[in-house]
Every structure is written in C-alpha cells, then in structure tokens.
C-alpha cells in the first residue's frame, strides 16, 4: 500500500472526514486529498506526525500497514 492508501484507510477507520483530519493536523483538506491521490507522494516527518496525532495513531502504524500489504 502507498502512504495515501494507508491514510485513506485510517481516515475511514477513524470515522472522521478528511476535513476534520486536516483541521486537527493543521493542514488544508486539499493537502490531505493530494496525499491520498498520490499527487503528493509522502509528507514531511513533521506533517506525518501531525496527521498520525490527528488520527490518534502512531507514525509506526502507517509503516506497519504499508509493509503488511507488500
């Protein structure tokens, strides 16, 4: 799975909207959408941490899910 696919999955699992996650992470909704669609490949470490915090997960959770699908 790509970072965007994992992000989309975790947002869905959280029950939040993309807008809610973006707001909690201090980002715009379009930035989240760009990550999910692949227009932006991967966020900076600080953005990844903010997104993970907004979702209530650890950054390591993204990596674990990405590696499970490989």
N, C-alpha and C positions, 0 to 999 in steps of 0.2 A: 504494500500500500504506500501511497505517497503521503507526504505531510498533509496535503489538502484533503485527501480521503479520510485520514485519521481525524483531522479537525472536524470535518463534516459529521463523521460518525459520533464523535464525542459531544458535539453540539446537540445532535439528535438525542443522544442518551441523557443529556443534562435536562432536557425539557425546556431549555431556553431558546430564544430566537437568535439569529445571527446578530441582530441589532443589540440585543441585550448583552451578548458576549463581547461585542465590540466596545460597547459603552463601559462595561466593567474592566476591560483591558486597556481602556484609554485610547482606543483606535476608532477609525471610521468603519462603518459597515462595508464600504467598498474595499477596504483593505482585507477584511475577513473573506469577502467574496473572491477577491483576487487570489488569496492563498488557496481557497477551496478549488477554484477553477484551474489553478496552475499558472496563471499569469504571473504571479509572484511565487517562485519556487519554494523558498523557505524563509522564515522571518529571522531577524537577528536574535541572538540569545536573550536579550532583554525583552523583546516582543514575545518570544516563545514563552518566557517565564510569565509575562503578564497574561497571556492567553490561558496558559495552564492554571494560573491562580484564579482567573475569571471562571474557569470551568470546574474548579475545585479538585484538580488532579495534579500530579507531579509531571515535570517535563519527561521523566523517565517513562511514564505511561505511554507517551507518544512513541518513543523509541521501541518499547516492548511490543506495542500493537503493530508498528511498521515491520518489525523483524519477524513477527509471527506469521505474517502473510507472505513472506519471501520464500 
